[in-house]
Amino acid sequence: MLAAHAQAQQVTFSQHIAPLIYSHCTPCHRTGEVAPFPLTSYNEVVSRAQTIKYATGIRYMPPWKPDPNYKHYLDENTLTDAEIQLIRTWVDSGTPQGNPAQAPPLPTFPSGSQLGTPDLVVPMRQAFTHQGNGQDLYRVFVLPVNLPADRDIAAIEFRAGNKRIVHHAIIGLDTTQQAQGLDAADPGYGYTRFGGFGFNPVEENWGGWVPGTQARFYPAGLGKKLYRRASLLLQIHYGPSYTTQNDSSAINIFFARQPVTRYVQTLPVISPQTLTNGPFVLPANQVTTFRANQMVPFDVTLLSVLPHAHLLGQKWKVWAVKPNGDTIRLVKINDWDFRWQGNYRFTSLLRVPAGSRLQAEVSYDNTAQNPRNPFSPPQRVQWGESTTAEMLLTYFDAVPYRSGDENIVLGISPSVVPAPNFTNLSIYPNPASGGATASFQLKRPSSVSLAIFDNMGKLVRTVEQARAFGAGTQQVPLPLESLAAGIYFLRLETPEFSHSEKLIIDKR
C-alpha cells in the first residue's frame, strides 16, 4: 500500500515522513530525553537523514526488541517494511520537505510525568555523584514515606534525573528499617549493593524502570499497596561513565481512585534455579543455550513479561504450555540488546491455568564474534550483578486468576495521550459477516493506519498503513473474508493517538 502511494506521488517530509518520525522517534529524540539528538523538526530530521535511513533499515531503530510476528504488546513501537522503504525513498530522493502546511503538528509531550499530576512525589533526598571511573555501580537510596494510612496505588512512575548514567532502576518496599542500617554503615548518600537490597524487604520488585518505558496505570481493580511509614528502596544501576556526573531522580505515585481487589506481584519466575540443563556457566568461545521449565501450581493471570540478561545475551523465547498441550506465547526476542530492555505488557490479561508449565529457551554468545562481548579474548562467565557478568531472569506481573480475566482487553494505546485528532470511530454493520466499513472523522489532515487484531492481541489483517487522509469524514472498507467468527478489535492509529473498537464477526 505505502509503496504504491510512493510510486504515485513524491514522498515528502510533511506528508509522509513527519507522521512516522513524530510517532516512532520523537518521544525519545527530544530535549531532556534519553536519545542523543532531537528529531522535532524538518531541519533536525534532514541533518540526520542518512543515519535515520541506516538505523531504520537494519531495524536498530526504533529500539523495539520483541518479535511482532510472535506476539503483540501495549505501546509497541515498530516500523513496517513499507514504512522503512518510505524513509529510504525519501532520503534517496533528496529529502524534499513538501508543503509545511500538510505536516502534522509536533505532538505535545508531558513534562515531569507521563500520566498527569501525581498524588505523591518521592525524590532522592540529595543529588548523588557517580564517579567517572568507567565502572558500573548499583546504589540503593532509602526514601521514607510518611502517610497517615495505607494507600492503594494505581501507578508507579520512576523519573530518571540524569538519563545519561541511569541505566535502570528497581524499587523495593520495606517497613523493617533494615535498609536504614545499611545506609548508615556506608559512607556517602545511599549504600552500594550488587544483588538485591542486602536483605529481604517486604516487596523486592514494587516498581521499576528501563529507558523508553511508557508509564501506565494498572487495570481497574488491580494495583499495589503502599504501607504507611514505609520506605521505598530505590536501587539505581549507574552505567559506566568516564566523566563524573550527578543524578537526582524521583518516584511519582498515583493513588487508586477505585477499590483495589487484587494486588499485583512482580515475580522472577524463570531463573537459574529452573534450568533443565544447568549450571549457569558460559564457557569462553561458545554459544550456549539454556532451557528452563517451571510448573504453575495454581490459576494465575499475567499482565506483563520482562526478560533480563546482560551483554552476552543473544536470543530469548518464553512461552507456557497448558495441561491440554495448548501453547501461550509470551515473548520472543531474536536479537537481544542489553541497552534496550523492557517490561512488555500484554494487550489482554492472560490466564495461565494450574498445571501449566512456563518454559524458556535463552541463548548467549560468548565468542569473539559478539561485538558486545566485554572480554577480548572471551572469558568464562558466570552469574553476577555487574555488567560484565551474566544473568538469566524473567519477571512477570501477576495476580491470582479470577473468572473472566481472559476476556479483559487492556487496549493497545498509552494510558494518557494528547487529545485525539479523530472522533467517532465506528464500524457498520457490527456484528458483520462478509465485510464492513470503518468510519471516522479527522479534525485535520493526518496519516492513518488501520489494523484488525484478534482477542489475544495478534495482528490478523492490515487494512491501511500510514495512508494520508484529509480533514473531515472518512470511510474505509474492512475486508473480513477468511476471518473466523469471533471477537476482534479494529485499531486506528494516527501519529498522535491510538484507539480500538470491538468488531464482532458472525458467520451465522
C-alpha positions, -999 to 999 in steps of 0.1 A, spaced: 0 0 0 27 25 10 49 15 -19 20 21 -43 14 56 -28 52 64 -30 52 55 -67 22 76 -74 34 108 -58 66 123 -45 75 113 -9 78 144 12 86 151 48 54 170 55 30 144 42 48 111 47 79 112 69 68 136 97 40 113 108 64 84 112 92 104 129 68 122 154 51 89 163 81 65 165 112 86 171 104 120 187 91 106 221 128 97 228 145 121 204 137 154 221 154 177 246 157 161 280 150 125 269 173 95 265 182 99 228 215 118 219 199 143 195 164 157 189 141 149 159 114 176 164 115 195 131 123 192 94 157 207 97 167 183 126 155 153 107 172 163 75 205 167 93 203 131 104 186 117 73 214 92 64 216 80 100 178 75 101 178 56 68 206 33 80 193 28 116 157 20 105 169 -1 75 188 -25 98 159 -23 124 182 -9 150 157 19 155 130 22 168 145 0 196 117 -24 200 131 -59 206 102 -84 208 93 -102 176 60 -87 164 53 -119 144 53 -138 177 32 -116 200 20 -80 203 21 -57 233 9 -24 246 29 6 234 45 -14 206 69 7 186 78 -9 152 81 2 116 67 -20 88 87 -29 58 67 -4 38 74 24 62 111 16 62 110 17 24 92 50 25 120 65 46 146 51 22 128 65 -8 126 100 8 163 101 17 174 88 -17 152 114 -35 169 143 -17 147 147 15 121 171 0 101 190 26 69 194 7 42 218 18 48 226 55 10 232 60 5 195 53 28 184 82 11 172 114 17 193 144 45 182 167 29 161 195 26 177 229 47 157 253 41 158 291 69 171 313 75 158 348 51 128 343 37 107 315 5 102 335 -6 136 347 -2 151 382 10 126 408 -6 124 442 28 119 458 63 127 446 91 109 465 125 124 454 160 114 463 170 135 494 200 149 477 220 145 445 243 115 442 277 118 425 286 89 402 324 89 397 338 89 361 359 58 366 343 36 339 328 13 365 292 1 370 275 10 403 244 -3 419 234 22 446 204 19 469 187 50 482 163 48 512 133 71 506 110 72 537 73 77 530 52 90 559 15 86 551 -14 87 577 -27 54 564 -20 26 540 -29 35 504 -38 15 473 -16 25 443 -28 28 407 5 37 391 42 40 399 64 61 377 102 65 381 117 97 367 154 94 359 172 126 369 202 120 346 194 97 318 230 96 306 241 75 335 209 59 349 207 25 332 177 11 351 160 12 384 143 -13 408 120 -1 435 116 -22 466 91 -16 495 101 -21 532 88 -15 567 116 -32 587 141 -3 589 170 -27 579 179 -6 549 184 24 572 211 5 590 229 -5 558 227 32 546 242 44 579 271 19 576 281 30 541 298 64 536 280 89 514 244 91 503 229 56 499 247 23 500 263 1 473 248 -34 468 253 -57 439 225 -82 441 192 -72 457 190 -49 487 212 -68 512 182 -83 530 146 -95 521 123 -64 521 85 -67 522 85 -65 484 116 -67 463 100 -56 430 74 -29 439 82 -10 407 109 -4 381 121 14 351 143 10 320 149 36 292 120 40 269 94 25 292 59 40 289 44 45 324 9 30 328 -19 27 352 -28 -8 364 -61 -22 351 -92 -13 371 -93 -33 403 -56 -41 403 -28 -22 419 0 -21 445 -1 -15 483 19 13 499 21 10 537 21 40 560 56 47 574 71 25 547 104 32 529 109 29 492 142 13 484 154 28 451 182 7 436 197 25 406 221 9 382 245 37 371 262 26 339 299 31 333 309 67 327 343 84 322 331 118 334 319 124 370 282 133 369 253 139 394 219 123 395 188 133 414 159 110 405 123 108 418 93 84 421 58 96 411 30 78 429 -7 78 418 -33 68 444 -61 44 433 -95 61 427 -113 27 425 -112 -1 450 -82 -24 445 -93 -61 450 -61 -78 438 -25 -67 444 0 -72 416 31 -92 424 62 -89 403 79 -123 404 112 -137 389 96 -170 378 123 -180 353 158 -181 369 189 -204 370 170 -225 397 145 -235 370 171 -246 344 168 -281 330 204 -281 316 223 -260 342 245 -250 359 245 -214 346 281 -212 333 291 -196 299 323 -212 286 346 -190 265 343 -191 227 309 -209 228 273 -201 221 254 -217 250 216 -223 251 198 -228 284 163 -242 288 140 -236 318 108 -252 330 86 -241 359 53 -256 369 24 -232 377 7 -245 409 -25 -225 406 -45 -205 382 -27 -172 376 -33 -141 355 -3 -124 338 -1 -87 330 34 -85 316 67 -102 310 102 -88 315 132 -109 304 166 -98 317 202 -106 306 234 -88 301 259 -83 272 263 -119 261 225 -124 257 216 -134 222 180 -148 219 150 -152 242 119 -173 238 94 -177 267 61 -195 265 36 -215 286 22 -250 278 -12 -257 293 -22 -291 307 -41 -298 274 -10 -291 253 -20 -257 240 8 -231 239 5 -195 252 31 -173 236 47 -148 260 78 -132 244 104 -138 217 135 -117 211 156 -126 181 184 -100 187 189 -93 224 203 -59 233 214 -51 269 208 -14 262 171 -19 253 152 -40 278 116 -36 287 86 -47 307 63 -59 279 26 -55 288 1 -78 272 -28 -64 253 -52 -87 272 -50 -103 306 -35 -138 301 -48 -167 321 -23 -195 328 -42 -225 343 -29 -246 372 -6 -274 360 7 -253 331 45 -251 326 63 -219 319 92 -226 296 121 -206 283 150 -210 258 177 -185 261 210 -183 241 243 -165 250 271 -157 226 304 -158 244 325 -157 213 347 -131 197 321 -127 170 298 -110 196 306 -73 193 292 -66 227 314 -92 245 331 -73 273 362 -95 272 388 -99 245 397 -126 243 365 -142 256 365 -154 292 344 -179 312 314 -160 326 291 -169 355 262 -153 373 267 -118 387 251 -83 390 279 -64 372 275 -57 335 304 -80 326 289 -109 345 256 -125 332 221 -132 343 190 -151 332 157 -139 347 122 -135 335 99 -114 357 61 -115 354 35 -90 368 8 -114 381 -24 -117 402 -45 -147 412 -68 -156 384 -105 -145 386 -132 -158 363 -135 -136 332 -99 -123 333 -92 -138 299 -120 -116 284 -105 -83 296 -88 -64 268 -64 -37 281 -62 -18 248 -33 -10 226 -27 27 233 -9 45 260 -29 53 291 -25 91 288 -21 107 254 -27 140 237 -62 149 226 -71 128 195 -71 142 160 -100 119 152 -135 113 166 -164 90 161 -147 58 151 -174 33 142 -179 1 124 -210 -8 103 -225 -33 103 -214 -47 136 -218 -77 140 -206 -83 104 -200 -113 82 -186 -108 47 -174 -72 51 -179 -39 70 -170 -2 68 -150 18 93 -160 55 96 -141 82 114 -136 120 114 -103 139 112 -100 174 125 -70 180 103 -51 161 76 -31 132 90 -15 98 84 -38 70 95 -32 32 100 -60 7 104 -54 -29 115 -75 -58 129 -64 -78 159 -78 -110 174 -89 -113 210 -54 -123 221 -38 -91 206 -24 -109 175 -24 -89 142 -46 -107 117 -51 -81 90 -36 -48 80 -62 -25 63 -42 7 59 -6 16 66 2 53 73 -22 64 45 -26 102 42 -63 113 47 -77 148 45 -98 165 72 -135 155 75 -154 123 75 -136 92 61 -149 57 53 -127 27 47 -139 -8 37 -129 -36 60 -122 -69 42 -133 -97 66 -131 -127 42 -114 -158 57 -117 -144 93 -134 -169 116 -164 -159 137 -154 -143 170 -144 -111 187 -118 -88 171 -106 -53 176 -101 -26 149 -71 -4 158 -69 31 144 -36 50 147 -25 85 139 9 99 149 -8 114 180 -32 88 191 -44 52 190 -79 39 196 -96 5 193 -132 -6 187 -147 -41 192 -156 -59 160 -178 -90 161 -178 -113 131 -208 -136 130 -209 -162 102 -244 -174 110 
